[in-house]
Amino acid sequence: HQGTAACQATIYLWNYDDRIVISDIDGTITKSDVLGQILPVVGSSWAQSGVAHFFNSIQSNGYKLLYLSARAIGQAQLTRDYLKSVKQGQICLPDGPLLLSPASLIKAFHREVIEKKPEEFKISALRDILSLFPNKNPFYGGFGNKINDVYSYRAVGVSVSRIFTINHKGEVTNELTTTFQSSYLRLSDLVDQMFPPYKKQQDSMRPTGLVAPDEFSSFTYWRNPLPHVEIEGFDKTQDEADTTTAN
């Protein structure tokens, strides 16, 4: 007889039409990939500047946060405690499910740091979540710190216009526009353009969705200049001359 054991868990009840924003932890919320793996209790001083405020702004606009890491399941409690400990000013990270690798600490560390293939677990985990939403892809955006995170998010249908990577300096870039560079602090001012307030379906007669369709939102549609298109048979010089004569 080994005595009585107790286990604590949290169940997140989400609606079928909720939208999910995925965030990696190590190097994305923390400032370092490797130290995040072996020192998960370093506290909020090791968090990226402005991450708590920015993620709370996303949540306030109606989105759900999902935390995803290749850390081993044995670090689950330490990782949850770390996420709860991050406090910047008076703002903490928003609550959300935490998905970790079922592998051992040594195997998870080897896959993340030595093999550099954390996307194998991440894609599998995200596809499991995706299968719970048969009618519509719930994944709206993703934040990571490596190309592996980009692979993971694209594999489950996240639009490249809403996949962001951050480096150890706190510089955030976007996969669609390579010249785009910002930070969590500056992105907080653009959160309504990047993650427009999400209106839920109130009854069966009202459509569900954003104020403007995703593909035509200001942030997505106007982010790149329109390409120059040559029109065969169109004489620009003659057209300008005709316009001048008409005036």
Beta strands, then each sheet from edge to edge (+ up, - down):
strand 1: 20-24
strand 2: 64-72
strand 3: 87-88
strand 4: 91-92
strand 5: 98-101
strand 6: 139-144
strand 7: 163-166
strand 8: 172-174
strand 9: 181-182
strand 10: 198-199
strand 11: 209-210
sheet 1: 5+ 2+ 1+ 6+ 7+ 8- 9+
sheet 2: 3+ 4-
sheet 3: 10+ 11-
end
